[in-house]
Amino acid sequence: MTIPDISSYTSDLASTSDGSTRVPGKTLNQNDFLKLLVTQMTSQDPMNPQTDTEMAAQMAQFTSLSQTSTMSGNITSLLGSQQVSEASGLIGKSVNLLEADGQTTTSGTVSSVQINSGVPAIVVGGVSYDLSQVTSINPAQTTP
C-alpha cells in the first residue's frame, strides 16, 4: 500500500482558489483537518481499521474546531459593533486627542463618525482620528 507524499498537501496550502498564494499558517483550519482525516481513512490498513471510538473522537474534534471558528467570527463582529457604538456615543462631546506624532495634543468636538476599512474613526475639526487617540472625554458644552 502506498501513502501519498505530504508535499502534495503542503503545496495545496500555499495556493488559494483564486490563484493567489498565501503563507501557510501555524494552525490547521477545517479544510486541513478534513484533508488529513480523508488521507488517514484512505491510507489505513483494511485488515486493521480504526475503531469507531477513534473516529468518534476525531469527529468531536472537528465539531469543536467548527464551533470555535464560528464563535471567533461572532466575537469579531461583536467587537466591531461595540466600537461603532462607542464612537457614536462621542458625537457632540468634547475630546482631547493625541496626534499621530505621539507628542501633540488636540481638542475639539466630535462632529461625526466615519468607518474606514471597517474600523470606526471620529471626526474632530474635519480630521479623522482613531478611537485609540482619545485621551479624555468631556461633556458636551452647551451655549446659553
C-alpha positions as CSV (number, residue, x, y, z in Angstrom):
1,M,0.0,0.0,0.0
2,T,1.4,3.4,-0.9
3,I,0.9,6.5,1.3
4,P,0.7,9.9,-0.5
5,D,3.6,12.2,-0.1
6,I,3.0,15.0,2.4
7,S,4.4,17.6,-0.1
8,S,1.2,17.2,-2.3
9,Y,-0.8,18.6,0.6
10,T,1.6,21.3,1.6
11,S,1.5,22.7,-2.0
12,D,-2.3,22.9,-1.6
13,L,-1.8,25.1,1.4
14,A,0.2,27.6,-0.5
15,S,-2.3,28.4,-3.2
16,T,-5.9,29.6,-3.0
17,S,-8.9,29.1,-5.3
18,D,-8.4,32.5,-7.0
19,G,-4.9,31.7,-8.0
20,S,-3.2,33.9,-5.4
21,T,-0.8,32.5,-2.9
22,R,-0.8,32.6,0.8
23,V,1.7,31.9,3.5
24,P,0.9,28.6,5.3
25,G,-0.4,29.3,8.9
26,K,0.9,27.7,12.0
27,T,-2.5,26.3,12.8
28,L,-4.8,23.9,10.9
29,N,-8.1,25.1,9.6
30,Q,-11.2,23.0,8.9
31,N,-10.1,22.2,5.3
32,D,-6.7,21.0,6.5
33,F,-8.4,18.8,9.1
34,L,-10.7,17.2,6.6
35,K,-7.8,16.5,4.2
36,L,-5.9,14.8,7.0
37,L,-8.9,12.8,8.0
38,V,-9.7,11.6,4.5
39,T,-6.0,10.8,3.9
40,Q,-6.0,8.8,7.2
41,M,-9.1,6.9,6.2
42,T,-7.9,6.0,2.7
43,S,-4.5,5.0,4.0
44,Q,-5.5,2.8,6.9
45,D,-4.9,-0.9,6.8
46,P,-8.1,-2.7,5.7
47,M,-7.2,-5.7,7.9
48,N,-6.8,-3.4,11.0
49,P,-9.2,-0.5,10.6
50,Q,-9.6,2.3,13.1
51,T,-12.1,1.6,15.9
52,D,-15.3,3.5,16.0
53,T,-14.2,5.3,19.2
54,E,-11.2,6.8,17.5
55,M,-13.4,8.0,14.7
56,A,-15.9,9.5,17.1
57,A,-13.1,11.3,18.9
58,Q,-11.9,12.8,15.6
59,M,-15.4,13.9,14.7
60,A,-15.8,15.5,18.1
61,Q,-12.5,17.4,17.5
62,F,-13.8,18.5,14.1
63,T,-17.1,19.7,15.6
64,S,-15.2,21.6,18.3
65,L,-13.0,23.2,15.6
66,S,-16.0,24.3,13.6
67,Q,-17.8,25.8,16.7
68,T,-14.6,27.6,17.7
69,S,-14.3,29.1,14.2
70,T,-17.9,30.3,14.3
71,M,-17.5,31.7,17.8
72,S,-14.4,33.6,16.7
73,G,-16.2,35.2,13.8
74,N,-19.1,36.2,16.1
75,I,-16.8,37.8,18.6
76,T,-15.0,39.8,15.9
77,S,-18.4,41.0,14.6
78,L,-19.5,41.9,18.2
79,L,-16.3,43.8,18.7
80,G,-16.8,45.9,15.5
81,S,-20.4,46.7,16.6
82,Q,-19.2,47.7,20.1
83,Q,-16.6,50.0,18.6
84,V,-19.1,51.7,16.3
85,S,-21.4,52.2,19.3
86,E,-18.6,53.6,21.4
87,A,-17.6,56.1,18.6
88,S,-21.3,57.1,18.0
89,G,-21.6,57.9,21.7
90,L,-18.9,60.5,21.4
91,I,-20.8,62.6,18.8
92,G,-21.3,66.1,20.3
93,K,-18.8,65.6,23.1
94,S,-15.6,67.5,23.6
95,V,-12.5,65.2,23.4
96,N,-8.8,65.6,23.8
97,L,-6.7,63.7,21.3
98,L,-3.1,62.7,20.9
99,E,-1.9,63.4,17.4
100,A,-0.2,60.7,15.3
101,D,3.3,62.0,16.3
102,G,2.6,61.0,19.9
103,Q,3.6,64.4,21.2
104,T,1.0,66.9,20.2
105,T,-2.5,67.1,21.6
106,T,-5.6,68.5,20.0
107,S,-9.1,69.1,21.4
108,G,-12.4,69.7,19.8
109,T,-16.0,68.5,19.5
110,V,-16.7,65.2,17.7
111,S,-18.9,66.0,14.7
112,S,-19.4,62.6,13.1
113,V,-18.1,59.0,12.8
114,Q,-16.5,57.5,9.7
115,I,-16.0,53.8,9.0
116,N,-12.5,53.4,7.5
117,S,-11.8,49.8,6.3
118,G,-14.4,48.5,8.8
119,V,-12.8,50.5,11.7
120,P,-14.8,53.4,13.2
121,A,-13.0,56.8,13.4
122,I,-14.3,60.0,15.0
123,V,-14.1,63.3,13.1
124,V,-13.0,66.4,15.0
125,G,-12.5,69.7,13.1
126,G,-12.8,67.9,9.8
127,V,-9.9,65.5,10.6
128,S,-10.5,61.7,11.2
129,Y,-9.0,60.2,14.4
130,D,-8.8,56.6,15.6
131,L,-10.5,55.9,18.9
132,S,-7.2,54.9,20.4
133,Q,-6.0,58.6,20.1
134,V,-8.7,59.8,22.5
135,T,-7.0,60.8,25.8
136,S,-10.1,62.3,27.6
137,I,-13.8,62.9,27.0
138,N,-15.6,65.9,28.4
139,P,-19.4,66.6,28.5
140,A,-20.8,68.5,25.5
141,Q,-20.5,72.2,26.0
142,T,-23.9,73.9,26.0
143,T,-24.3,77.6,25.0
144,P,-27.0,79.6,26.9
